[in-house]
Structure formats: structure tokens, C-alpha cells
Amino acid sequence: MLLDVEIKQQLEQYLALLENDIVIKVSAGSDNVSTDMLILIDELAKLSSKIHVEKAELDRTPSFSVNRLNEDTGIVFSGIPLGHEFTSLVLALLQVGGRAPKVDDTYINQIKQLKGEYHFETYISLSCHNCPDVVQALNIMSVVNPNITHTMIDGAVFKDEVESKGIMAVPTIYLNGNFFESGRLALEEILAKLGQTTDSSSINEKEPFDVLVIGGGPAGVSSAIYAARKGLRTGIIAERFGGQILDTLGIENFISVPYTEGPKLAENLKEHVSRYNVDIINLQKVNNISRKELLEVELEKGAVVKSKTVVIATGARWRNVNVPGEKEFKNKGVAYCPHCDGPLFAGKDVAVIGGGNSGIEAAIDLAGVVRHVTVLEFMPELKADKVLQERLYKLPNITVLTNVQTKEFTGKEKLDGITYIQRDTNEEKHIDVQGVFVQIGLIPNTEWLGDSIERNPIGEIVVNHKNETSMSGVFAAGDCTNSPYKQIIISMGSGATAALSAFDYLIRN
């Protein structure tokens, strides 16, 4: 039995929503994964009379496909979609069974308009919290458009295939046999890469906003909700709705919520802001802001959005080491998410750069998967909390190197080691590793501002106690500002402050 009693009870309730019969076609062998896959499918079939099971010859074994009666949808799971992917399986069953995907009609129409054959393959790991977004988006596309197929491939099951393609990060997407993209992509981002985008002219035609928020993370959404609740005409421009929390796994310090995960919180933010009359302009990067009669925000694709006030909440991103080899070996051994990519390095030697909380948490996490972890810290001592250090030093397969400076990532087609300098002796050394996880803090997403708004030496927007910036009518909130603490709850609070300050500015001007 793979599913416990409670999950079966919940699943039975979901499967009661099936409107049409579905056929699961199974390609199984004599291996252990095939055995477990057959157990799972048998348990599913016993929960609904609308689920039928057939044997088949699929491209990979073990695999199974989810289909309509007398029609292949092209949705295939190669491996067992448990862990983070269990939701992907449930949604695939419901959507193939006739339940409409909860997707904006704009995107449904864009999917239907795609011409030609699109055969997607996504390599995932079951511990990856970003992978389900990609799997579910491509499954929806397969349900809606008969010319689209999608196969989820568990890299831990098909190791030889992963090795032969040099895949060292998940999710990794192939389209018609060629590399398409690596990393988390939402449905609208996939469609944008396929040429289905919002017309710039429609953005130019928008009436000026009272409050325009730049950024769709916790700070930006908080600003938008507070502004909308004041009855202000509010808009959000987001390059990636959800922001940095999409790459965050466990969140345990969001007060009143003992535990949640980044993608789940991002969905909650989107659902909350959608209850208000907020115009969300997604997948748009901002190039410039200037003050004329109104504030004008210029987008990378040429459109201009006008507003009486602006809240900048563009957040931050992982800081790069900026040494030779980092760019060349990104997703070829250089990674930034231990939860997502750690399983791909099972039984191998890896390094973690950074001795703060993120770095030490990553090292502890990886130690349970890989053969050996080496932690490299620039300062003479680790910066992580004492409790984390105590856990770290109890693990037998971790080495800590302090007072060292990373000089170079080495390799040919993929990473094979790190060269570093022992700072107290200036001695150069090298270690052989197959993976390195960079965990050295954040850098604010503010380069696009240039000299238009005051920033401090590390690029953070300088704000006062009312979150005002140096440009009249422009406010800033969250991790892109000089706030001393980068926390989700602090970002939300500063977003609310910025919106209320914008409201106060409007009634006084």
C-alpha cells in the first residue's frame, strides 16, 4: 500500500468529481519502481469506477499515461508521481476526466492557437518544489491542445538518461527532443517563450493608475491590496508573480502559519489580490521610471504605464560568486537550490559556498543525499546560528573550510572542481566536486533605476520611515530597500506602509 488511509479518503472525494471515464495505460517491468507504480495505479482504480487500466508499450518503462476514452491526451508519468508531484497526478486525472483547468481564458485561448506539434519532456525530482508548476502547466496544455504532449520523467528513476543528457538541475524541459528551458516556469511564461505574449499596444492604452506597484512578491502584493482597499485605481507590473518566495521551500516564521511552502504562499497571494480590482500586468520587465506630468514607467518591450504614485517592490535575487566558470557551469554542476537539485547529486561529492544560515541548512540537507559536502566560508568563522552549527558538526560527511576565497569553478563540459585561496596564507588549493551550491545572500533587483532614485552602495533603495524614496510620489518596500532585515513578514509590513503613504500623498496633493 503506497497511499495511507487519510490520503485515500481525500483522493476518493476528489475522484468523485470525475465527469468522464479515463483510461490509464501502463508500461511496467519487473523492477521495484514498476511494482510500486502498479500498486499505486491499482489503488487509484479501486477508488473510482470511472478509472480503467490497460497494459501498453510506452517510450519508457516504468511509465503510465492518463487518457480520455478512445483518445490519448499525451500526458505521461515516467516514474511514480508521489512527493511534490502527487498533486500533478491528481490534477491530471481530474482534468482529463472533464474538470476544466482553473486557468484564465486568455491562456486557454493562447494554448488553442498554438500551431504545429509540441512534444514536451520534463526531468524532475520528487523533492523539487518548483517542478510541479512546470509539470502541471504542460499537462494543462496537453489537455487543451491535441497537438501537445507532455511526459514527466523522474531523474532518480531514469539516471542513465539524465547522465547522457548532462542534466544537473531540475526542472529541465525538452521540446521536440531539444533543450527548451531549465528552472521554474509558470504557464504564462511557457506561452511567452512560445511566442504567445501580451500586445504592448494594449498596455499603452491603459488609463493612468492612482498607485502602480512594480513587483509581484509579498511586498508588492501587500501594497496592491492596501491600495485597492482604499478605493484607489491599482495596478501591478510583475516580471515573475510571486517573486523570490517561488524558490523558497519551508517557511516556518510566517506568524500564525506554523508551516507553509513558497509556491503555496505565492498562490495564496495571487488568490488574495485577485479578490480586488487590481490590474495585474505579468511577465513584464521594467526599464526606467521618470517624472513628467505623471510618473511614467517604461517597460523593456517599449510600452509605457502612467501613474500618480508608484511603489517599487522588485525584491532581490541570489547573489553570484562572480568567478570564472560560474556562468559556464550553471545547471551543469553549479546550482542554487539544494532542495530541487540535491537528489541529482546522490552519491557524489559537492560543495556549498556560504556559511550563513542558508548555506549551513543546505549542507545539512545535502549530507543526507550526497557522499560528501565541503562548506567554504569567506570569513574566519561560520555566520550561521549556533543550533545549525551544532547539527552540522555532528554529521560525519561534512568538511568545513573557513577563511577561504573561491577563485574558480573548473571543468570541461560540466563542473569537476573548485579552486580556492586560503586567505591567511594566500595558498591556492583545489578540491574535486561534481556539484556546488551557491548560498551567499541576496542582491537587490534595482539596477534598472540607474541614477533616477537614491540607492546605497550595495544597490538598495534608500527609504525613510514612511517608505518614501528620493523621487516625489515614489515609494519602495521589501528586499529591494535598505531595510536591515530581509524577511517575508517584514516585506509585507513595509508594502502596507508604502501603500498607506502613497494614499496619504495623493490626498495631500
N, C-alpha and C positions, 0 to 999 in steps of 0.2 A: 504493500500500500504506500503510494507516494504522497497522497493528499490526506491530511488529518480530517477528523470528523467535522470540525468547525468550518474549515475551508470548503469541504464538500457541501455543507448546508448552505453556505453563502453562494457557492457556484450553482447549486441547483436552482436557487432563486433567480440568478442571472439567466440561466439557460431556459427558464420558463418564458423568457421574453423572446425566444426564437420565433420568428414568424413563418419561416420556411424550413424544409428539411435540408440538411447539409450532409456531405459525404467527405469523410476523412480517408484519404488514400495513403497507405503505409508501405514504406520500403524498409524492411528490417533484416538484420543479420543475426548472428549467434553471439555477438559481443554483449557486454554488460549494459552499455548505453541503449542498445536496441531492446534488451529485455525490460529495462526501466521505462523506455518510451512506450512499449506495448502495454505495460501496466497502467501508465497514465491514460492512454487512449481508451483502454477498456473501462477505466473508472469514469471517464467523460461520457462514454456511450451509455453507461448504466444510469447516468443522471438525467438523460433526456431521450425520449423515443424518436425525436427528430434527428438524432445523430446516427449515421450509418457508417460502417467501417469496411473498407475494401483493401486487398493487397494490391500493390502496384510496383512498377520499376521506375524509381525516380533517379535523378542525376547523382544523388549522393545517398549513401546508406550509413547510418540510420537517418531517415527523414520521413516527414509526412506532410501532405498538403491538405488544405481546407477549401472545399469546393461547393458550389451550388449543384443541385441535381442536374445531371447531363451537361454540366458546364464547368470547366476548370477555370478558377479565378486567377491562378498563378501565384497564390500565397503558399509558400513552403517554409517549414521549420526544419532545418538540418541540425539535429541535436534535440535536447529537451528544453523547451522554453519555461523553465522554472526561475526562481530568484526574481530579479528585476523584470524578467521577460514574461512572467506569468500573466501580467495584465495584458501584454501584447497578444497572447494566445486567447484570452477571454474576449477581448475586443474583436479579434479576427473572427471568432465563432459567431458573435452577435451580428457583426456587420455583413458577413457572408450569409447569415441566416435572415437577413432582411431589415435589421435595425439600421436606420440612417446614421452615418457618422456625425458626431457633433462638430461640424466644421462650417465655417461661414460659406454662404452660397457663392461668394466671389471666387473662393478657392476651388469649389466643386466645378464651377464653370471653366476655370483655367485648366483643371485636370482633364476635363472632357475635350477641351480644344487642342490638346497635345496630339500631334500627328506623328505617325511612324511607330516603330517598335522600340519599347524601352524594357530591357531586362536587367533589373537591379539585383545585386547581391550585397548583403551587409554582414561583415565579420564583426562579431560581438563577443563579449564575455558576460557571464551571468551576474558578475559582481558590478558591472558598469551601470551607473545610474543615468548616464546620458544616452546609452544605446536604445532604450525603449522608445524614446521620442522619434528616432530615425526609423526604427522598425515599424512603429505604428503609423507614421506618416506615409511610408512607402506601401504598407498594406492597404491603407485607405485608397491610395492612388490605384492599386491593383483592383480593388473592389469597384471603383468608379469607372475606370477606363479599361476595356478588354484588351487593349494593346500594351498594357503594362503588367509586368510580373515582378515578384519580389521574393527572394529567398533569404531568410535569416540563417547565418552559419555560426555555430558556436566554435570559436577558435580553439577551445580546450579539447574538443572532440576531433576536429579536423586539423591537427597540428601540422601534418606534412604539407597541407595546402597553405596554411599560414606561413610556414617557413619558406616554401618555394616562392611565394609572392613577396617575401620580406616585410610582412605586416607586423608592426611593432607598436601599434596604437589602435584603440577601438573607440567608437565605431569607425570602420573603414568601409567605404561604399565603392562598389564597382558598377559600371553601367555598360552593358553590352560587351563585357569582357575587359574593359579598360578602367583604370583608376578614375574615380569621379570626385571624391572628397573624403577627408578624414576629420572626425570631430562631430560634435553635436550639431544637428541641423533640424530646424522646425520645418513643418510642411511648406510654409510660405517661402522659406529660404531655399528649399529644394526647387520649388517652382521658379523662383527668381533665377537660379542657376540654369534652368532650362529655358529661360527667356520670357517667362510669364511675370511681368512686373507692373507696378502701378505707373500709369502715364503721368509724366511730370506736369503736363498742362492741367490736369485735374487738381494737382496740388497748388499750382499757381493761382487757380481760380477760387481758392478758399478765402472766405471773409476773414478779416483780422481777428485774432483772439484777444481776450482780456488777459489770460495767462497761458503762455506756451511753455510746456515743460520739455526740456531736452534730456532724454534718458528714461528708460523703462524699468529700472530696478526698484528696490524698496524705497529709496528716497524720492524718485520721480513719481512713482505711483501714489505715495503718501501725499505729495504736493498736489497732484491732479485731483485726488479725492477731496482734499480740504478745499481746493479752489472751486470745484464743481458744487460742493455743498453750500458755498456762499452764493450760488447762482451765477457764477462767472462763466463766460464762454471759454472753455478749456480745451487744450489740445496737448497731445504727447507726440514727440518725434523720438523714435527709438531705433537704434541700429540693430538691437537684439533685445526684444522684450523679455524682461526677467533679469537681464544683466548678469553680473558675476555669480549670483546665487545658483544659476543653472549648473555651474561647475562645482557646487558645494554639496557634499553628501550629508552627513549627520549634523543637525542643528539642535543643540541642547540648551542654549542660553537665550532663547526667544521666550520672554517671560509669559507665563500662563500656558505655554505649549511645551510640555516636557521633552518631546522629541518630534522632529519633522525632518524632511529632506529638501534640499534646494529646489529641484524641479517641482515638487509638490507645492512648496511655498510660492513659486513663480505662478503656478496655475491658480492658486488662491488669490494672488494679487490681480491677475488678469480677470478672474471672475468678479472680484470686488469692484474694480474700476469700471467694469462693463455695466454695472448697475446704474451708473451715472451717465449723463450726456457728455462723454469725453470722446473727442475725435482722436483716434489712435492712428498715427502715420508710422507704420512699422517698416523695418528694413531700409531705413534712410540714414545716411551718414551726413553729419553737419560739417560744413567747411568754414563758415565765418558768421560773425554776428556784428551788426553795426547799428548805430542810432541815426535815424533820419527823422521824418515826421513821426514815424513809429519805429519800433525795433524791427529790424529785418534779419531773418535767419536764412542764410544761403545753404542749400543742400549740395552735396557732391555732384548730383546729377543735373544741377542747374536751376532747379526750382527755388523759389523764394517764398518763405512764410512770414507773415507780418503779425505783430502782437503789441499790445500796450505794455505788457511786462513779460519777462522771461525768467524761468527757474532752470539753472544748469545743474543737472544731476547725472553726469556722464560716468560716474563711478571710477573704477580702477581695474587694472589687469595684472596678471602675474608678471613680475619683473624678470627679465632675461639676465643671464650671466654676462652676455655680450663678449664672448671669447670665440676664437676660431673653432669652427666645427659645430657650434650650437645650431645655427640656421641650417647647415647642410644635413645634419643628422636628426632634425626634428621629425618625429614619428618614425625614425629609423634607429631608435635607441634612446633619443632624448625625449623625455616625457614630462608632463606637468601634473598628471592626475594619477596618484598611486592606486586609488580605488578602481579606476577604469582599466588601466593598463597593467597593473601589477600581475594579474594571472598570466599574461603573455610571457612573463619572465620567470615562470615556475622552474625551480631547479638551477637558476643561473645566478651569476654574481652581479649585483647592482650597487649603485652609489646614490646617496641623497645629498644634495648641496643645500645647506642651511641648517642651523642648529637652533632655530626658534621653535615655537610650538608646532607649526605646520610641518617643519622638517622632521622633528622627532616623532610626531604622530605618524608621519609617512613611514619612517624607518621601522617603527614598532609594527605597523600594519604589514609592511613588506616582509618582515622577518618570518612571518608565518607561511609565506609562499615561496620565497626565493631561497637559494642556497646560502648566500652571504650578503650582508649590507655593510657598506662603508659610508659613514657620515663625515662630510667635510664642512667645517665651520671656520669662517674667516677670523673670528675673534679668538682670544686665548681660552675662553670658556663658552660653553653652551648657553644659549639665552632662554631655553625652554623652561617651563615651570618645573619645580623640584619634583613633583609627583610623576611627571612624564620621564624625567631623567632617571628616577629610581626604577621605573619599569624598564627603561631602555637598557640599563646596565645589568639587569638580571637576565637578559637574553644572550645565549651563547654564540649566536651567529652574527653579531654586530661589532664592528670596529669603529671607534670614534677618532677622527683626526682633527685637532683644533689648531688654530693659528696657521691655517694654510690658505693659499690663494689659488683658485682654479686658473690654469693658464690656457688649456686647450682640450677639446674633445677630439679624440683620434679615431681613425678608421678608414675604410675604403668605401664600400657600398653601404655599410652600416657601422654603427659605433662599435669600437673594440676596447676603448680605454679612456682614461683621463690623465693628463699631465698637470701636476700642481707644484707649487713652490712652498717649501717650509719657511714661513716668514721670518722666524728668528735666526735661521742660518743661511737663508737665501739658496738653500739646496733644492735642486729640481728633481722631482720624483714622478714615477708613473705607476698606475695600477691598471690591471686588466679587468674591465667590466663590460657586460653586454647591454646594460641599461643605466641611465642616470635620470633621477627625478629632481627637477629644479624647484626649490621651495624657499625662495629668498625674499618674500614680501611682495608689495604691490607698487605700481606706478600709476599716477592719475591720468585719466584719459582727457587731457586738456591741451595737447599740442596744437590743435586746430585754432585755439584762441589767439595765438601769436602775442602781440603786444596790446591787444584791444582791452584786456582786463588784467588787473594786477594779479600776479602769481608769485609764490615764494620760490626760493632757489631749487626746490625739488618738483616744481610744477603744480603745486596745489593752489587752488583759487583762494585768495585771502578774503575772508568774510568777517563781519562783526557779529555782535550778539543777536542781531536781527537777520542774519544771513544775507546782508546786503554786500554787493561787490563794489568795485570802483566805478562801474558804469551805472548811471542812473536808470532805475527800473529793472535792473538785472540782479537776480538773487542766485545763490548757489547752495547746494545741500549734498550731504553724503560724503563718500570716499574721495571725491574729486576736490574737496576743500581742505583747509588747514585744520580741520577738527582733529584733535590729538588721538582719538580712538576710532578705529575702523570696525564698527560693529553694526549688524543689521538693525538692531533696535535703535541705535543712535542715529543711523541714517534716516530711519522713518521719522524720528522726532525732529530732526533738522529739516526734513522735507515738509513736515507740517508747519514748522516755524517759517520757512521760506514762503509758503503759500499764504499764510496769515499776514506776513509782512508785505507781500505783493498786494493783497486785498487792502491793507492799510494805505499803501502807496497810491492805489487807484482812487480811493475815496478822498484823499488829500490833494490829488492832482486832477 
